[in-house]
Amino acid sequence: MPREIIGMLDGKGMRVAIAVARFNSQITDRLLEGALDALRRNHVADGDVTVVRCPGSWELPLVCQRLAANNSADAVLALGCLIRGETPHFDYIAAECAKGVAQVGMQSGVPVVFGVLTTDTVDQAMDRAGLKSGNKGFEAAVTAIEMVNVMRAL
């Protein structure tokens, strides 16, 4: 029988940092609420959570890099919301934000979870921030807990 490593959903004693974009705050505030709810439900103490607000999704990779580099967090969540407009601006910001967040995780070895919505409409974003399609902030926090436990087991 092969050895199998499974990340448990117990965050007791974990330190989690959340970088959240202020742009589209009507959405990102809901993502943050969802993430905090998931962390609490999975035994992460409020005192072990740090929330850092930054201007927008473009700035998330840099904030995540600093949070991952200072060894104060076992996992970092990046929460933001990009809504497609009439120009290619959305495409550039979304691609660079995703690449930057992924790069931070790869270079630091700290689980960095991408919780940035990239939607075509405000309604789609609201749906993914808790109205119809669950809360992607909640899902990002659960992923962070699981990844910390996977990395510890490795």
DSSP file (Angstrom, degrees, kcal/mol; ACC not computed):
  #  RESIDUE AA STRUCTURE BP1 BP2  ACC     N-H-->O    O-->H-N    N-H-->O    O-->H-N    TCO  KAPPA ALPHA  PHI   PSI    X-CA   Y-CA   Z-CA
    1    1 A M              0   0    0      0, 0.0     2,-0.1     0, 0.0     3,-0.0   0.000 360.0 360.0 360.0 130.0    0.0    0.0    0.0
    2    2 A P        -     0   0    0      0, 0.0     2,-0.4     0, 0.0     0, 0.0  -0.349 360.0-106.7 -71.7 152.3    1.5    3.4   -0.9
    3    3 A R        -     0   0    0     -2,-0.1     2,-0.4     2,-0.0     0, 0.0  -0.632  38.2-162.5 -75.7 133.0    2.1    6.1    1.7
    4    4 A E        -     0   0    0     -2,-0.4     2,-0.5    -3,-0.0    -1,-0.0  -0.976   8.6-155.9-124.2 132.1   -0.5    8.8    1.3
    5    5 A I        -     0   0    0     -2,-0.4     2,-0.4     2,-0.0   145,-0.1  -0.925  14.7-179.3-108.2 125.9   -0.2   12.3    2.8
    6    6 A I        -     0   0    0     -2,-0.5     2,-0.6   143,-0.1    -2,-0.0  -0.989  26.6-127.3-127.1 130.3   -3.5   14.2    3.4
    7    7 A G        -     0   0    0     -2,-0.4   139,-0.1     2,-0.0   140,-0.1  -0.659  27.1-142.2 -78.3 121.0   -3.7   17.7    4.8
    8    8 A M        -     0   0    0     -2,-0.6     2,-0.6   138,-0.1   141,-0.3  -0.392  13.5-122.7 -79.1 159.9   -6.0   17.7    7.8
    9    9 A L  S    S+     0   0    0     -2,-0.1     2,-0.5   140,-0.1   137,-0.1  -0.416  71.4 116.1-102.1  57.0   -8.4   20.6    8.4
   10   10 A D        +     0   0    0     -2,-0.6    33,-0.2   135,-0.2    -2,-0.1  -0.964  35.2 178.3-125.3 113.4   -7.2   21.5   11.9
   11   11 A G    >   +     0   0    0     31,-3.4     3,-2.5    -2,-0.5    34,-0.2   0.217  25.6 145.7 -99.6  14.5   -5.6   24.9   12.2
   12   12 A K  T 3  S+     0   0    0      1,-0.3    32,-0.2    30,-0.2     3,-0.1  -0.314  77.9   7.0 -57.6 127.2   -4.9   24.9   15.9
   13   13 A G  T 3  S+     0   0    0     30,-0.5    -1,-0.3     1,-0.3     2,-0.2   0.379  97.6 136.0  82.5  -3.9   -1.7   26.8   16.5
   14   14 A M    <   -     0   0    0     -3,-2.5     2,-0.5    29,-0.2    -1,-0.3  -0.499  46.8-144.9 -78.0 145.7   -1.4   28.0   12.9
   15   15 A R        -     0   0    0     -2,-0.2    59,-3.3    -3,-0.1    60,-1.2  -0.957  21.2-173.6-108.7 124.7   -0.5   31.6   12.2
   16   16 A V  E     -ab  49  75A   0     32,-2.4    34,-2.2    -2,-0.5     2,-0.4  -0.968  11.3-160.5-125.5 133.1   -2.2   32.9    9.1
   17   17 A A  E     -ab  50  76A   0     58,-2.4    60,-2.7    -2,-0.4     2,-0.5  -0.913   6.8-160.1-110.3 139.7   -1.7   36.3    7.3
   18   18 A I  E     -ab  51  77A   0     32,-3.2    34,-3.3    -2,-0.4     2,-0.6  -0.973   4.8-163.9-123.5 119.6   -4.3   37.7    5.0
   19   19 A A  E     -ab  52  78A   0     58,-3.2    60,-3.2    -2,-0.5     2,-0.4  -0.907  18.5-176.0 -97.9 121.5   -3.5   40.3    2.4
   20   20 A V  E     -ab  53  79A   0     32,-2.8    34,-2.1    -2,-0.6     2,-0.2  -0.974  21.4-130.5-127.6 131.4   -6.7   41.9    1.2
   21   21 A A  E     -a   54   0A   0     58,-2.6    35,-0.2    -2,-0.4     7,-0.1  -0.546   4.2-152.8 -77.2 138.5   -7.2   44.5   -1.5
   22   22 A R    >   +     0   0    0     32,-2.7     3,-1.0    -2,-0.2    34,-0.2   0.780  69.6  99.5 -79.3 -28.3   -9.3   47.5   -0.7
   23   23 A F  T 3  S+     0   0    0     32,-1.6    58,-0.3    31,-0.3     5,-0.2  -0.385  95.6  14.6 -62.2 136.0  -10.3   48.0   -4.4
   24   24 A N  T >> S+     0   0    0      3,-0.1     4,-2.3    56,-0.1     3,-2.2   0.900  82.8 170.4  61.7  43.5  -13.8   46.6   -4.9
   25   25 A S  H <>  +     0   0    0     -3,-1.0     4,-2.3     1,-0.3     5,-0.3   0.728  65.8  70.0 -61.5 -24.0  -14.1   46.5   -1.1
   26   26 A Q  H 34 S+     0   0    0      1,-0.2    -1,-0.3     2,-0.2     4,-0.2   0.790 114.0  30.4 -63.2 -23.8  -17.8   45.6   -1.3
   27   27 A I  H X> S+     0   0    0     -3,-2.2     4,-2.0     2,-0.1     3,-0.5   0.840 119.1  51.4 -95.8 -48.9  -16.6   42.3   -2.5
   28   28 A T  H 3X S+     0   0    0     -4,-2.3     4,-2.5     1,-0.3    -3,-0.2   0.819 104.4  58.2 -66.2 -30.1  -13.2   41.9   -0.8
   29   29 A D  H 3X S+     0   0    0     -4,-2.3     4,-2.2    -5,-0.2    -1,-0.3   0.885 107.5  48.3 -64.1 -36.5  -14.8   42.6    2.6
   30   30 A R  H <> S+     0   0    0     -3,-0.5     4,-2.4    -5,-0.3    -2,-0.2   0.884 109.7  51.7 -69.1 -39.1  -17.1   39.7    2.1
   31   31 A L  H  X S+     0   0    0     -4,-2.0     4,-2.5     2,-0.2    -2,-0.2   0.923 110.3  49.5 -62.1 -42.4  -14.2   37.5    1.0
   32   32 A L  H  X S+     0   0    0     -4,-2.5     4,-2.8     2,-0.2     5,-0.2   0.923 109.2  51.3 -62.4 -44.8  -12.3   38.5    4.2
   33   33 A E  H  X S+     0   0    0     -4,-2.2     4,-2.2     1,-0.2    -1,-0.2   0.916 111.2  48.8 -57.9 -43.5  -15.4   37.7    6.4
   34   34 A G  H  X S+     0   0    0     -4,-2.4     4,-2.3     2,-0.2    -1,-0.2   0.912 111.3  49.2 -62.7 -43.3  -15.6   34.3    4.7
   35   35 A A  H  X S+     0   0    0     -4,-2.5     4,-2.4     1,-0.2    -2,-0.2   0.925 111.6  48.3 -63.1 -45.1  -11.9   33.6    5.3
   36   36 A L  H  X S+     0   0    0     -4,-2.8     4,-2.4     1,-0.2    -1,-0.2   0.888 110.3  52.5 -64.0 -38.3  -12.1   34.6    9.0
   37   37 A D  H  X S+     0   0    0     -4,-2.2     4,-2.5    -5,-0.2    -1,-0.2   0.932 110.4  47.5 -61.5 -46.5  -15.1   32.4    9.4
   38   38 A A  H  X S+     0   0    0     -4,-2.3     4,-1.3     2,-0.2    -2,-0.2   0.904 111.2  50.8 -63.1 -41.4  -13.3   29.4    8.0
   39   39 A L  H  <>S+     0   0    0     -4,-2.4     5,-2.8     1,-0.2     3,-0.4   0.936 112.0  46.6 -63.1 -45.5  -10.2   30.0   10.1
   40   40 A R  H ><5S+     0   0    0     -4,-2.4     3,-1.7     1,-0.2    -2,-0.2   0.923 110.1  53.0 -61.7 -44.4  -12.3   30.2   13.3
   41   41 A R  H 3<5S+     0   0    0     -4,-2.5    -1,-0.2     1,-0.3    -2,-0.2   0.760 110.0  50.0 -63.4 -23.2  -14.3   27.1   12.4
   42   42 A N  T 3<5S-     0   0    0     -4,-1.3   -31,-3.4    -3,-0.4    -1,-0.3   0.002 124.5 -99.4-109.5  27.9  -11.0   25.2   11.9
   43   43 A H  T < 5S+     0   0    0     -3,-1.7     2,-0.6     1,-0.2   -30,-0.5   0.657  70.6 145.8  72.5  22.4   -9.5   26.3   15.3
   44   44 A V      < -     0   0    0     -5,-2.8    -1,-0.2   -32,-0.2   -32,-0.1  -0.832  48.6-128.2 -88.1 122.2   -7.2   29.1   14.2
   45   45 A A    >   -     0   0    0     -2,-0.6     3,-2.0   -34,-0.2     4,-0.1  -0.408  10.0-124.6 -71.3 143.5   -7.3   31.7   17.0
   46   46 A D  G >  S+     0   0    0      1,-0.3     3,-1.7     2,-0.2    -1,-0.1   0.857 112.0  60.7 -54.6 -36.5   -8.1   35.3   16.1
   47   47 A G  G 3  S+     0   0    0      1,-0.3    -1,-0.3     3,-0.0    -2,-0.0   0.638  99.4  56.8 -67.6 -13.9   -4.8   36.3   17.8
   48   48 A D  G <  S+     0   0    0     -3,-2.0   -32,-2.4   -34,-0.1     2,-0.5   0.242  92.9  86.8 -99.2  11.2   -2.9   34.2   15.3
   49   49 A V  E <   -a   16   0A   0     -3,-1.7     2,-0.5   -34,-0.2   -32,-0.2  -0.947  55.3-169.4-116.5 130.9   -4.4   36.0   12.3
   50   50 A T  E     -a   17   0A   0    -34,-2.2   -32,-3.2    -2,-0.5     2,-0.5  -0.979   5.6-161.0-117.2 128.7   -2.9   39.2   10.8
   51   51 A V  E     -a   18   0A   0     -2,-0.5     2,-0.5   -34,-0.2   -32,-0.2  -0.944   6.7-173.6-111.5 126.5   -4.9   41.1    8.2
   52   52 A V  E     -a   19   0A   0    -34,-3.3   -32,-2.8    -2,-0.5     2,-0.4  -0.980   9.7-153.9-120.6 123.0   -3.1   43.6    5.9
   53   53 A R  E     +a   20   0A   0     -2,-0.5   -32,-0.2   -34,-0.2   -34,-0.1  -0.798  15.4 179.4 -97.2 137.1   -5.0   45.8    3.6
   54   54 A C  E     -a   21   0A   0    -34,-2.1   -32,-2.7    -2,-0.4   -31,-0.3  -0.857  40.5-100.7-129.8 167.2   -3.4   47.1    0.5
   55   55 A P  S    S-     0   0    0      0, 0.0   -32,-1.6     0, 0.0     2,-0.3   0.902  86.3 -29.6 -59.0 -46.7   -4.7   49.4   -2.3
   56   56 A G  S >> S-     0   0    0    -34,-0.2     3,-0.7   -35,-0.2     4,-0.5  -0.884  70.8 -76.0-158.5-173.9   -5.5   46.7   -4.9
   57   57 A S  G >4 S+     0   0    0     -2,-0.3     3,-0.8     1,-0.2    25,-0.1   0.793 118.2  65.6 -68.6 -29.0   -4.8   43.4   -6.5
   58   58 A W  G 34 S+     0   0    0      1,-0.2     4,-0.3     2,-0.1    -1,-0.2   0.863 104.3  47.1 -59.0 -35.1   -1.7   44.7   -8.3
   59   59 A E  G <> S+     0   0    0     -3,-0.7     4,-1.9     1,-0.2     3,-0.3   0.588  88.1  89.3 -84.3 -11.9   -0.1   45.2   -4.8
   60   60 A L  H <X S+     0   0    0     -3,-0.8     4,-3.0    -4,-0.5     5,-0.3   0.889  81.4  55.0 -57.2 -45.5   -1.0   41.8   -3.4
   61   61 A P  H  > S+     0   0    0      0, 0.0     4,-2.4     0, 0.0    -1,-0.2   0.905 109.2  47.7 -58.5 -40.5    2.1   39.9   -4.5
   62   62 A L  H  > S+     0   0    0     -4,-0.3     4,-2.1    -3,-0.3    -2,-0.2   0.920 113.7  46.6 -66.2 -43.1    4.5   42.4   -2.8
   63   63 A V  H  X S+     0   0    0     -4,-1.9     4,-2.4     1,-0.2    -1,-0.2   0.922 113.0  50.0 -64.5 -42.8    2.5   42.3    0.4
   64   64 A C  H  X S+     0   0    0     -4,-3.0     4,-2.6    -5,-0.2     5,-0.2   0.894 107.8  54.8 -61.4 -39.6    2.4   38.5    0.3
   65   65 A Q  H  X S+     0   0    0     -4,-2.4     4,-2.1    -5,-0.3    -1,-0.2   0.931 109.7  45.6 -60.1 -46.3    6.1   38.4   -0.3
   66   66 A R  H  X S+     0   0    0     -4,-2.1     4,-1.4     1,-0.2    -1,-0.2   0.908 113.4  49.8 -64.7 -41.6    6.8   40.5    2.8
   67   67 A L  H  <>S+     0   0    0     -4,-2.4     5,-0.7     1,-0.2     6,-0.4   0.892 114.1  44.8 -65.2 -39.0    4.4   38.4    4.9
   68   68 A A  H ><5S+     0   0    0     -4,-2.6     3,-0.8     1,-0.2    -1,-0.2   0.831 112.1  53.3 -72.7 -31.7    5.9   35.2    3.7
   69   69 A A  H 3<5S+     0   0    0     -4,-2.1    -1,-0.2    -5,-0.2    -2,-0.2   0.750  97.6  62.6 -78.2 -24.3    9.5   36.5    4.2
   70   70 A N  T 3<5S-     0   0    0     -4,-1.4    -1,-0.2    -5,-0.1    -2,-0.1   0.415  97.7-130.5 -88.8   6.6    9.2   37.6    7.8
   71   71 A N  T < 5S+     0   0    0     -3,-0.8    -3,-0.1    -4,-0.1    -2,-0.1   0.728  75.9 115.3  57.9  25.6    8.4   34.1    9.2
   72   72 A S      < +     0   0    0     -5,-0.7     2,-0.4     1,-0.1    -1,-0.1   0.482  67.2  55.9-100.8  -2.8    5.4   35.3   11.1
   73   73 A A        -     0   0    0     -6,-0.4   -57,-0.2    -5,-0.1    -2,-0.1  -0.984  55.6-159.3-133.3 140.8    2.9   33.2    9.1
   74   74 A D  S    S+     0   0    0    -59,-3.3     2,-0.3    -2,-0.4   -58,-0.2   0.703  90.6  12.3 -82.6 -23.1    2.5   29.6    8.3
   75   75 A A  E     -b   16   0A   0    -60,-1.2   -58,-2.4    35,-0.1     2,-0.4  -0.987  66.9-149.6-150.8 153.3    0.3   30.5    5.4
   76   76 A V  E     -bc  17 112A   0     35,-2.6    37,-2.9    -2,-0.3     2,-0.4  -0.990   8.1-157.4-126.9 134.7   -0.6   33.6    3.5
   77   77 A L  E     -bc  18 113A   0    -60,-2.7   -58,-3.2    -2,-0.4     2,-0.6  -0.925   3.6-155.4-109.6 137.0   -3.9   34.3    1.7
   78   78 A A  E     -bc  19 114A   0     35,-2.7    37,-2.7    -2,-0.4     2,-0.5  -0.959  16.4-175.8-109.9 116.1   -4.2   36.9   -1.1
   79   79 A L  E     +bc  20 115A   0    -60,-3.2   -58,-2.6    -2,-0.6     2,-0.3  -0.954  20.2 128.2-117.4 126.7   -7.8   38.2   -1.4
   80   80 A G  E     - c   0 116A   0     35,-1.2    37,-2.6    -2,-0.5     2,-0.3  -0.944  41.4-130.7-160.2 178.3   -8.9   40.6   -4.1
   81   81 A C  E     - c   0 117A   0    -58,-0.3     2,-0.5    -2,-0.3   -24,-0.2  -0.937  14.1-175.9-148.3 120.9  -11.4   41.2   -6.8
   82   82 A L  E     - c   0 118A   0     35,-3.1    37,-2.5    -2,-0.3     2,-0.5  -0.975   7.9-166.0-116.7 126.0  -10.9   42.1  -10.5
   83   83 A I  E     - c   0 119A   0     -2,-0.5    37,-0.2    35,-0.2    39,-0.1  -0.955  28.0-113.0-116.0 125.9  -13.9   42.8  -12.6
   84   84 A R        -     0   0    0     35,-3.0     2,-0.1    -2,-0.5    34,-0.0  -0.233  39.0-177.8 -58.4 137.7  -13.4   42.9  -16.4
   85   85 A G        -     0   0    0      2,-0.5    -1,-0.1    36,-0.0     0, 0.0  -0.272  45.2 -78.5-115.5-154.3  -13.9   46.3  -18.0
   86   86 A E  S    S+     0   0    0     -2,-0.1    -2,-0.1     4,-0.0     0, 0.0   0.455 106.7  60.6 -93.6  -1.8  -13.8   47.6  -21.5
   87   87 A T  S >  S-     0   0    0      1,-0.0     3,-0.8     0, 0.0    -2,-0.5  -0.752  92.0-106.8-121.2 168.8  -10.0   47.8  -21.8
   88   88 A P  T >> S+     0   0    0      0, 0.0     4,-1.7     0, 0.0     3,-0.6   0.490  92.8 101.8 -73.1  -1.1   -7.2   45.2  -21.6
   89   89 A H  H 3> S+     0   0    0      1,-0.2     4,-2.4     2,-0.2     5,-0.2   0.886  76.5  56.4 -49.0 -45.4   -6.3   46.6  -18.1
   90   90 A F  H <> S+     0   0    0     -3,-0.8     4,-2.9     1,-0.2     5,-0.3   0.903 104.5  52.1 -53.7 -46.7   -8.1   43.6  -16.5
   91   91 A D  H <> S+     0   0    0     -3,-0.6     4,-2.1    -4,-0.3    -1,-0.2   0.894 111.0  46.3 -62.2 -42.1   -6.0   41.1  -18.4
   92   92 A Y  H  X S+     0   0    0     -4,-1.7     4,-2.3     2,-0.2     5,-0.3   0.935 115.8  44.3 -67.1 -46.5   -2.7   42.6  -17.4
   93   93 A I  H  X S+     0   0    0     -4,-2.4     4,-2.5    -5,-0.2     5,-0.2   0.932 114.8  48.5 -66.1 -45.6   -3.6   43.0  -13.7
   94   94 A A  H  X S+     0   0    0     -4,-2.9     4,-2.3    -5,-0.2     5,-0.2   0.926 113.9  46.0 -61.5 -46.0   -5.1   39.5  -13.4
   95   95 A A  H  X S+     0   0    0     -4,-2.1     4,-2.5    -5,-0.3     5,-0.2   0.932 116.1  43.7 -65.0 -45.9   -2.2   37.8  -15.1
   96   96 A E  H  X S+     0   0    0     -4,-2.3     4,-2.6    -5,-0.2    -1,-0.2   0.860 112.9  52.1 -71.0 -34.8    0.5   39.6  -13.1
   97   97 A C  H  X S+     0   0    0     -4,-2.5     4,-2.6    -5,-0.3     5,-0.2   0.946 112.4  45.6 -63.8 -47.6   -1.3   39.2   -9.8
   98   98 A A  H  X S+     0   0    0     -4,-2.3     4,-2.2    -5,-0.2    -2,-0.2   0.927 115.6  46.1 -62.2 -45.7   -1.7   35.5  -10.3
   99   99 A K  H  X S+     0   0    0     -4,-2.5     4,-2.5    -5,-0.2    -1,-0.2   0.917 113.5  49.8 -63.1 -42.9    2.0   35.1  -11.4
  100  100 A G  H  X S+     0   0    0     -4,-2.6     4,-1.9     2,-0.2    -2,-0.2   0.917 111.3  46.8 -64.1 -44.5    3.2   37.2   -8.6
  101  101 A V  H  X S+     0   0    0     -4,-2.6     4,-1.7     2,-0.2    -1,-0.2   0.919 113.9  48.6 -64.2 -43.5    1.3   35.4   -5.9
  102  102 A A  H  X S+     0   0    0     -4,-2.2     4,-2.3    -5,-0.2    -2,-0.2   0.907 109.3  53.4 -61.8 -41.6    2.4   32.0   -7.3
  103  103 A Q  H  X S+     0   0    0     -4,-2.5     4,-2.7     1,-0.2     5,-0.3   0.879 104.6  54.9 -62.4 -39.4    6.0   33.1   -7.4
  104  104 A V  H  X S+     0   0    0     -4,-1.9     4,-2.4     1,-0.2     6,-0.4   0.930 109.7  46.8 -60.6 -45.5    5.9   34.2   -3.7
  105  105 A G  H  X S+     0   0    0     -4,-1.7     4,-2.1     1,-0.2    -2,-0.2   0.920 114.1  47.1 -62.8 -43.9    4.8   30.7   -2.7
  106  106 A M  H  < S+     0   0    0     -4,-2.3    -2,-0.2     1,-0.2    -1,-0.2   0.899 117.3  41.8 -65.8 -41.1    7.4   29.0   -4.8
  107  107 A Q  H  < S+     0   0    0     -4,-2.7    -1,-0.2    -5,-0.2    -2,-0.2   0.833 122.1  38.2 -77.5 -32.3   10.2   31.1   -3.7
  108  108 A S  H  < S-     0   0    0     -4,-2.4    -2,-0.2    -5,-0.3    -3,-0.2   0.764  92.2-134.8 -90.9 -26.3    9.4   31.3    0.0
  109  109 A G     <  +     0   0    0     -4,-2.1    -4,-0.1     1,-0.3    -3,-0.1   0.468  67.2 123.9  79.7   0.9    8.1   27.7    0.5
  110  110 A V  S    S-     0   0    0     -6,-0.4    -1,-0.3    -5,-0.2     2,-0.3  -0.798  74.7-106.8 -92.3 133.3    5.2   29.2    2.5
  111  111 A P        -     0   0    0      0, 0.0   -35,-2.6     0, 0.0     2,-0.5  -0.452  39.3-173.7 -60.2 120.8    1.7   28.2    1.2
  112  112 A V  E     -c   76   0A   0     -2,-0.3     2,-0.4   -37,-0.2   -35,-0.2  -0.978  10.1-152.9-120.1 116.9    0.4   31.3   -0.5
  113  113 A V  E     -c   77   0A   0    -37,-2.9   -35,-2.7    -2,-0.5     2,-0.9  -0.778   9.6-135.2-102.4 131.3   -3.3   30.9   -1.5
  114  114 A F  E     +c   78   0A   0     -2,-0.4   -35,-0.1   -37,-0.2   -37,-0.1  -0.731  34.2 160.4 -86.7 104.4   -4.8   32.8   -4.5
  115  115 A G  E     +c   79   0A   0    -37,-2.7   -35,-1.2    -2,-0.9     2,-0.6  -0.259  28.5 130.2-116.0  43.0   -8.2   34.1   -3.4
  116  116 A V  E     -c   80   0A   0    -37,-0.3     2,-0.3   -35,-0.1   -35,-0.2  -0.875  51.2-139.7-102.7 120.0   -8.5   36.7   -6.1
  117  117 A L  E     -c   81   0A   0    -37,-2.6   -35,-3.1    -2,-0.6     2,-0.4  -0.576  14.6-170.3 -76.0 138.2  -11.8   36.8   -8.0
  118  118 A T  E     +c   82   0A   0     -2,-0.3     2,-0.3   -37,-0.2   -35,-0.2  -0.899  25.4 158.8-128.1 100.7  -11.5   37.4  -11.7
  119  119 A T  E     -c   83   0A   0    -37,-2.5   -35,-3.0    -2,-0.4     3,-0.1  -0.758  48.9-133.9-125.3 165.5  -15.0   37.9  -13.0
  120  120 A D  S    S+     0   0    0     -2,-0.3     2,-0.3   -37,-0.2    -1,-0.1   0.759  89.2  23.9 -86.1 -28.2  -16.8   39.5  -16.0
  121  121 A T  S  > S-     0   0    0      1,-0.1     4,-1.8   -38,-0.1    -1,-0.1  -0.907  73.7-116.7-138.2 162.1  -19.5   41.3  -13.9
  122  122 A V  H  > S+     0   0    0     -2,-0.3     4,-2.8     1,-0.2     5,-0.2   0.891 116.0  57.6 -62.1 -40.3  -20.2   42.6  -10.4
  123  123 A D  H  > S+     0   0    0      1,-0.2     4,-2.4     2,-0.2    -1,-0.2   0.905 105.0  50.0 -59.7 -42.1  -23.0   40.1  -10.1
  124  124 A Q  H  > S+     0   0    0      2,-0.2     4,-1.8     1,-0.2    -1,-0.2   0.913 111.4  49.3 -61.7 -41.7  -20.5   37.2  -10.7
  125  125 A A  H  X S+     0   0    0     -4,-1.8     4,-0.9     2,-0.2    -2,-0.2   0.931 110.5  49.2 -63.6 -45.7  -18.2   38.6   -8.1
  126  126 A M  H ><>S+     0   0    0     -4,-2.8     5,-1.8     1,-0.2     3,-0.7   0.905 108.5  54.3 -60.9 -41.4  -21.0   39.0   -5.5
  127  127 A D  H ><>S+     0   0    0     -4,-2.4     6,-2.0     1,-0.2     5,-1.0   0.898 110.8  45.5 -58.3 -40.8  -22.1   35.4   -6.2
  128  128 A R  H 3<5S+     0   0    0     -4,-1.8     8,-2.7     1,-0.2     9,-0.3   0.558 105.2  62.9 -82.2  -8.9  -18.6   34.2   -5.5
  129  129 A A  B <<5S-D  135   0B   0     -4,-0.9    -1,-0.2    -3,-0.7     6,-0.2   0.101 135.8 -66.4-102.8  20.8  -18.3   36.3   -2.4
  130  130 A G  T < 5S+     0   0    0      4,-1.5    -3,-0.2    -3,-1.0     5,-0.2   0.343 108.6  98.1 122.6  -7.9  -21.1   34.5   -0.6
  131  131 A L  T   <S-     0   0    0     -5,-1.8    -4,-0.2     3,-0.2    -3,-0.1   0.968 106.1 -20.8 -78.9 -51.6  -24.4   35.1   -2.4
  132  132 A K  S   <S+     0   0    0     -5,-1.0    -4,-0.1     2,-0.3    -5,-0.1   0.690 131.6  48.9-126.4 -37.4  -24.9   32.0   -4.6
  133  133 A S  S    S-     0   0    0     -6,-2.0    -5,-0.1     1,-0.4    -2,-0.1  -0.062 107.3 -99.9-105.4  32.7  -21.7   30.2   -5.3
  134  134 A G        -     0   0    0     -4,-0.1    -4,-1.5     1,-0.1     2,-0.6  -0.257  53.2 -65.4  75.9-173.7  -20.2   29.9   -1.8
  135  135 A N  B  >  -D  129   0B   0     -6,-0.2     4,-2.0    -5,-0.2     3,-0.3  -0.958  33.4-159.4-119.0 115.8  -17.6   32.2   -0.5
  136  136 A K  H  > S+     0   0    0     -8,-2.7     4,-2.0    -2,-0.6    -7,-0.1   0.732  94.3  59.9 -68.5 -21.8  -14.2   32.0   -2.2
  137  137 A G  H  > S+     0   0    0     -9,-0.3     4,-1.9     2,-0.2    -1,-0.2   0.900 105.2  48.8 -67.8 -41.1  -12.5   33.6    0.8
  138  138 A F  H  > S+     0   0    0     -3,-0.3     4,-2.1     1,-0.2    -2,-0.2   0.935 112.0  49.0 -59.6 -48.0  -13.8   30.8    2.9
  139  139 A E  H  X S+     0   0    0     -4,-2.0     4,-2.3     1,-0.2    -2,-0.2   0.879 108.6  53.1 -62.3 -38.8  -12.5   28.3    0.4
  140  140 A A  H  X S+     0   0    0     -4,-2.0     4,-2.2     1,-0.2    -1,-0.2   0.898 108.7  49.7 -63.7 -40.3   -9.1   30.0    0.3
  141  141 A A  H  X S+     0   0    0     -4,-1.9     4,-2.1     2,-0.2    -2,-0.2   0.898 110.2  49.6 -67.0 -40.1   -8.7   29.8    4.1
  142  142 A V  H  X S+     0   0    0     -4,-2.1     4,-2.4     1,-0.2    -1,-0.2   0.914 110.6  51.1 -63.5 -42.3   -9.6   26.1    4.1
  143  143 A T  H  X S+     0   0    0     -4,-2.3     4,-2.8     1,-0.2    -2,-0.2   0.901 107.7  53.4 -60.5 -41.5   -7.0   25.5    1.4
  144  144 A A  H  X S+     0   0    0     -4,-2.2     4,-2.4     2,-0.2    -2,-0.2   0.925 109.4  47.6 -60.7 -45.5   -4.4   27.4    3.5
  145  145 A I  H  X S+     0   0    0     -4,-2.1     4,-1.9     1,-0.2    -1,-0.2   0.934 113.6  47.6 -61.5 -46.7   -5.0   25.2    6.5
  146  146 A E  H  X S+     0   0    0     -4,-2.4     4,-2.3     1,-0.2    -2,-0.2   0.916 111.8  50.2 -61.8 -43.1   -4.8   22.0    4.4
  147  147 A M  H  X S+     0   0    0     -4,-2.8     4,-2.9     2,-0.2     5,-0.2   0.879 107.0  53.7 -66.3 -37.9   -1.6   23.2    2.7
  148  148 A V  H  X S+     0   0    0     -4,-2.4     4,-2.2     1,-0.2    -1,-0.2   0.938 111.9  45.9 -60.2 -44.7    0.1   24.0    6.0
  149  149 A N  H  X S+     0   0    0     -4,-1.9     4,-1.8  -141,-0.3    -2,-0.2   0.861 112.3  50.4 -68.3 -35.5   -0.7   20.5    7.2
  150  150 A V  H  X S+     0   0    0     -4,-2.3     4,-1.6     2,-0.2    -2,-0.2   0.950 111.9  47.8 -64.1 -47.9    0.5   18.9    3.9
  151  151 A M  H  < S+     0   0    0     -4,-2.9    -2,-0.2     1,-0.2    -1,-0.2   0.872 110.8  51.5 -63.4 -36.5    3.8   20.9    4.0
  152  152 A R  H  < S+     0   0    0     -4,-2.2    -1,-0.2    -5,-0.2    -2,-0.2   0.882 109.5  50.4 -66.0 -37.1    4.3   19.9    7.7
  153  153 A A  H  <        0   0    0     -4,-1.8    -1,-0.2     1,-0.3    -2,-0.2   0.779 360.0 360.0 -73.0 -25.7    3.8   16.3    6.8
  154  154 A L     <        0   0    0     -4,-1.6    -1,-0.3    -5,-0.1    -2,-0.2   0.481 360.0 360.0 -78.0 360.0    6.3   16.5    3.9
